[in-house]
Protein backbone atom coordinates (compact mmCIF):
# COMPACT_ATOMS: atom_id res chain seq x y z
CA UNK A 1 0.00 0.00 0.00
CA UNK A 2 2.78 2.43 0.90
CA UNK A 3 4.55 1.61 -2.35
CA UNK A 4 1.42 2.34 -4.37
CA UNK A 5 0.93 5.64 -2.56
CA UNK A 6 4.56 6.57 -3.17
CA UNK A 7 4.25 5.85 -6.90
CA UNK A 8 1.04 7.89 -7.04
CA UNK A 9 2.70 10.80 -5.23
CA UNK A 10 5.70 10.75 -7.58
CA UNK A 11 3.36 10.64 -10.57
CA UNK A 12 1.41 13.61 -9.23
CA UNK A 13 4.57 15.65 -8.73
CA UNK A 14 5.91 14.73 -12.17
CA UNK A 15 2.54 15.54 -13.74
CA UNK A 16 2.52 18.89 -12.01
CA UNK A 17 5.96 19.66 -13.44
CA UNK A 18 4.79 18.81 -16.94
CA UNK A 19 1.69 20.94 -16.45
CA UNK A 20 3.80 23.88 -15.31
CA UNK A 21 6.04 23.49 -18.38
CA UNK A 22 3.03 23.23 -20.68
CA UNK A 23 1.65 26.50 -19.34
CA UNK A 24 4.73 28.35 -20.54
CA UNK A 25 4.78 27.09 -24.14
CA UNK A 26 3.37 30.46 -25.21
CA UNK A 27 5.85 32.27 -22.91
CA UNK A 28 3.05 33.46 -20.62
CA UNK A 29 3.48 32.83 -16.91
CA UNK A 30 0.40 32.17 -14.77
CA UNK A 31 0.39 34.09 -11.48
CA UNK A 32 -2.22 33.43 -8.81
CA UNK A 33 -3.70 36.06 -6.49
CA UNK A 34 -6.56 35.94 -4.00
CA UNK A 35 -8.22 39.21 -4.99
CA UNK A 36 -10.12 39.75 -1.76
CA UNK A 37 -7.74 41.90 0.27
CA UNK A 38 -7.79 45.59 -0.60
CA UNK A 39 -5.71 47.60 -1.17
CA UNK A 40 -3.24 44.85 -2.07
CA UNK A 41 -5.45 42.90 -4.47
CA UNK A 42 -9.18 43.13 -5.02
CA UNK A 43 -11.88 43.25 -7.69
CA UNK A 44 -13.12 46.76 -8.41
CA UNK A 45 -16.61 47.85 -9.45
CA UNK A 46 -15.78 47.23 -13.09
CA UNK A 47 -14.81 43.64 -12.35
CA UNK A 48 -11.08 44.19 -12.84
CA UNK A 49 -8.42 42.85 -10.47
CA UNK A 50 -6.53 45.85 -9.12
CA UNK A 51 -4.32 46.83 -6.20
CA UNK A 52 -0.75 47.34 -5.10
CA UNK A 53 0.38 43.79 -5.87
CA UNK A 54 -1.28 43.89 -9.28
CA UNK A 55 0.44 47.14 -10.25
CA UNK A 56 3.72 45.83 -8.86
CA UNK A 57 3.77 42.63 -10.93
CA UNK A 58 2.89 44.69 -14.01
CA UNK A 59 5.91 46.92 -13.38
CA UNK A 60 8.15 43.91 -12.70
CA UNK A 61 7.06 42.19 -15.90
CA UNK A 62 7.68 45.34 -17.91
CA UNK A 63 11.21 45.67 -16.53
CA UNK A 64 12.09 41.97 -16.87
CA UNK A 65 10.39 41.47 -20.23
CA UNK A 66 7.97 38.60 -19.66
CA UNK A 67 4.24 38.05 -20.25
CA UNK A 68 1.90 36.91 -17.51
CA UNK A 69 -1.72 36.29 -16.65
CA UNK A 70 -3.35 36.81 -13.24
CA UNK A 71 -5.50 33.93 -12.01
CA UNK A 72 -7.92 34.87 -9.22
CA UNK A 73 -7.57 32.00 -6.74
CA UNK A 74 -9.15 31.35 -3.33
CA UNK A 75 -6.66 31.47 -0.47
CA UNK A 76 -7.70 28.04 0.83
CA UNK A 77 -5.93 26.16 -1.93
CA UNK A 78 -3.53 28.73 -3.28
CA UNK A 79 -0.33 27.04 -2.05
CA UNK A 80 -1.51 23.58 -3.08
CA UNK A 81 -2.14 24.95 -6.55
CA UNK A 82 1.41 26.26 -6.73
CA UNK A 83 2.76 22.87 -5.66
CA UNK A 84 0.77 20.92 -8.25
CA UNK A 85 1.57 23.24 -11.14
CA UNK A 86 -1.76 25.03 -11.58
CA UNK A 87 0.24 28.26 -11.84
CA UNK A 88 3.84 29.39 -11.74
CA UNK A 89 3.85 31.95 -8.93
CA UNK A 90 1.70 33.71 -6.34
CA UNK A 91 1.54 37.42 -5.67
CA UNK A 92 -1.06 37.79 -2.93
CA UNK A 93 0.36 39.45 0.18
CA UNK A 94 2.31 36.29 1.02
CA UNK A 95 4.45 36.66 4.14
CA UNK A 96 7.88 35.05 3.79
CA UNK A 97 8.32 32.42 6.52
CA UNK A 98 10.83 29.64 7.08
CA UNK A 99 8.05 27.07 6.87
CA UNK A 100 6.91 28.34 3.47
CA UNK A 101 10.48 28.60 2.20
CA UNK A 102 10.78 24.84 2.66
CA UNK A 103 7.90 24.33 0.20
CA UNK A 104 8.39 27.11 -2.35
CA UNK A 105 10.89 29.68 -3.53
CA UNK A 106 10.58 33.40 -2.78
CA UNK A 107 11.77 36.57 -4.43
CA UNK A 108 13.53 39.13 -2.34
CA UNK A 109 11.04 40.95 -0.06
CA UNK A 110 9.18 43.75 -1.77
CA UNK A 111 7.48 45.41 1.20
CA UNK A 112 7.37 45.33 4.98
CA UNK A 113 3.76 45.14 6.16
CA UNK A 114 4.49 45.09 9.88
CA UNK A 115 2.40 46.73 12.56
CA UNK A 116 1.73 50.43 12.29
CA UNK A 117 -0.09 53.19 14.19
CA UNK A 118 -3.25 55.02 13.09
CA UNK A 119 -4.29 58.28 14.74
CA UNK A 120 -6.78 61.07 14.05
CA UNK A 121 -5.50 63.69 11.62
CA UNK A 122 -5.61 66.48 14.19
CA UNK A 123 -3.13 64.58 16.40
CA UNK A 124 -0.17 66.01 14.49
CA UNK A 125 2.23 65.87 17.44
CA UNK A 126 2.12 62.07 17.60
CA UNK A 127 5.15 60.42 16.00
CA UNK A 128 4.76 56.89 17.34
CA UNK A 129 3.48 54.69 20.15
CA UNK A 130 5.96 56.19 22.60
CA UNK A 131 3.99 59.45 22.35
CA UNK A 132 0.81 57.71 23.55
CA UNK A 133 1.98 56.74 27.04
CA UNK A 134 -1.04 56.99 29.33
CA UNK A 135 -3.42 57.01 26.35
CA UNK A 136 -5.83 54.30 25.18
CA UNK A 137 -4.71 52.35 22.09
CA UNK A 138 -6.99 49.90 20.31
CA UNK A 139 -5.92 46.51 18.94
CA UNK A 140 -7.62 43.35 17.72
CA UNK A 141 -7.45 40.71 20.42
CA UNK A 142 -4.89 37.96 19.80
CA UNK A 143 -3.19 39.58 16.81
CA UNK A 144 0.41 40.69 16.27
CA UNK A 145 -0.75 44.22 16.99
CA UNK A 146 -2.06 43.07 20.35
CA UNK A 147 1.13 41.23 21.26
CA UNK A 148 3.42 44.09 20.30
CA UNK A 149 1.86 46.31 22.98
CA UNK A 150 3.62 44.13 25.55
CA UNK A 151 6.68 46.23 24.66
CA UNK A 152 4.77 49.43 25.53
CA UNK A 153 3.52 48.88 29.11
CA UNK A 154 2.75 52.58 29.59
CA UNK A 155 0.08 52.45 26.87
CA UNK A 156 -3.47 51.65 27.97
CA UNK A 157 -4.33 48.61 25.81
CA UNK A 158 -7.94 48.31 24.60
CA UNK A 159 -8.67 44.95 22.90
CA UNK A 160 -11.49 44.43 20.41
CA UNK A 161 -12.92 41.36 18.69
CA UNK A 162 -12.58 43.12 15.31
CA UNK A 163 -10.14 45.83 14.28
CA UNK A 164 -12.99 47.77 12.66
CA UNK A 165 -14.51 48.41 16.10
CA UNK A 166 -11.20 49.85 17.28
CA UNK A 167 -10.98 52.14 14.25
CA UNK A 168 -14.53 53.36 14.84
CA UNK A 169 -13.67 54.10 18.48
CA UNK A 170 -10.61 56.02 17.29
CA UNK A 171 -12.80 58.20 15.09
CA UNK A 172 -15.19 58.75 18.02
CA UNK A 173 -12.27 59.68 20.35
CA UNK A 174 -12.77 56.72 22.67
CA UNK A 175 -9.16 55.70 21.98
CA UNK A 176 -6.25 57.80 20.74
CA UNK A 177 -4.58 55.29 18.46
CA UNK A 178 -5.01 51.93 16.78
CA UNK A 179 -2.25 49.41 16.02
CA UNK A 180 -2.74 46.97 13.16
CA UNK A 181 -1.16 45.51 10.04
CA UNK A 182 0.01 48.35 7.78
CA UNK A 183 -1.97 47.06 4.80
CA UNK A 184 -5.20 46.96 6.81
CA UNK A 185 -4.39 50.43 8.11
CA UNK A 186 -3.97 51.73 4.57
CA UNK A 187 -7.31 50.30 3.53
CA UNK A 188 -9.13 52.11 6.33
CA UNK A 189 -7.29 55.38 5.87
CA UNK A 190 -7.22 55.48 2.05
CA UNK A 191 -10.24 53.54 0.81
CA UNK A 192 -12.96 53.86 3.42
CA UNK A 193 -15.11 56.92 2.78
CA UNK A 194 -16.02 57.15 6.47
CA UNK A 195 -12.41 57.73 7.47
CA UNK A 196 -10.80 59.55 4.55
CA UNK A 197 -9.26 62.81 5.73
CA UNK A 198 -10.10 61.99 9.36
CA UNK A 199 -7.48 59.34 10.11
CA UNK A 200 -3.83 59.00 9.14
CA UNK A 201 -0.95 56.55 9.41
CA UNK A 202 2.00 57.60 11.56
CA UNK A 203 5.57 56.74 10.61
CA UNK A 204 6.79 53.36 9.34
CA UNK A 205 5.96 49.80 10.45
CA UNK A 206 7.65 48.99 13.76
CA UNK A 207 7.64 45.21 13.31
CA UNK A 208 9.04 43.23 10.38
CA UNK A 209 6.64 41.11 8.32
CA UNK A 210 8.02 40.92 4.80
CA UNK A 211 6.04 39.99 1.70
CA UNK A 212 7.50 38.22 -1.32
CA UNK A 213 6.38 36.58 -4.55
CA UNK A 214 6.15 32.80 -4.11
CA UNK A 215 7.47 30.74 -7.03
CA UNK A 216 7.54 27.05 -7.89
CA UNK A 217 10.87 25.62 -6.78
CA UNK A 218 11.41 24.01 -10.19
CA UNK A 219 11.30 27.39 -11.96
CA UNK A 220 14.62 29.04 -11.04
CA UNK A 221 14.72 30.94 -14.32
CA UNK A 222 11.38 32.60 -13.54
CA UNK A 223 12.55 33.42 -10.01
CA UNK A 224 15.60 35.09 -11.53
CA UNK A 225 13.42 37.10 -13.90
CA UNK A 226 11.17 38.25 -11.06
CA UNK A 227 14.10 39.31 -8.89
CA UNK A 228 15.72 41.11 -11.81
CA UNK A 229 12.54 43.07 -12.51
CA UNK A 230 11.86 43.74 -8.84
CA UNK A 231 15.35 45.13 -8.25
CA UNK A 232 14.84 47.58 -11.13
CA UNK A 233 11.38 48.59 -9.91
CA UNK A 234 12.74 49.31 -6.43
CA UNK A 235 15.84 51.13 -7.71
CA UNK A 236 13.80 53.35 -10.04
CA UNK A 237 11.46 54.44 -7.26
CA UNK A 238 8.44 52.89 -8.96
CA UNK A 239 7.75 50.64 -5.94
CA UNK A 240 7.65 53.71 -3.71
CA UNK A 241 5.27 55.43 -6.14
CA UNK A 242 2.92 52.45 -5.90
CA UNK A 243 3.16 52.52 -2.11
CA UNK A 244 2.13 56.16 -2.14
CA UNK A 245 -0.73 55.36 -4.53
CA UNK A 246 -2.19 52.42 -2.61
CA UNK A 247 -0.81 52.38 0.93
CA UNK A 248 -0.56 55.96 2.14
ABEGO torsion letter per residue (X at the ends): XAAAAAAAAAAAAAAAAAAAAAAAAAGBBBBBBBBABOAABBBBAAGBBBEAAAAAAAAAAAAAGBBBBBBBBBAAAAAAAAAAGABABBBBGBBBBAAAAAABBBBBBABBABBBBBBBAABAABAEAAAABGBBBBBBBGBAAAAAAAABAABBBBBBABAAAAAAAAAAGABABBBBBAAAAAAAAAABAAABGABBBBEBBABBBBBBBBBBAABAAAAAAAAAAAAAAAAAGAAAAAAAAAAX
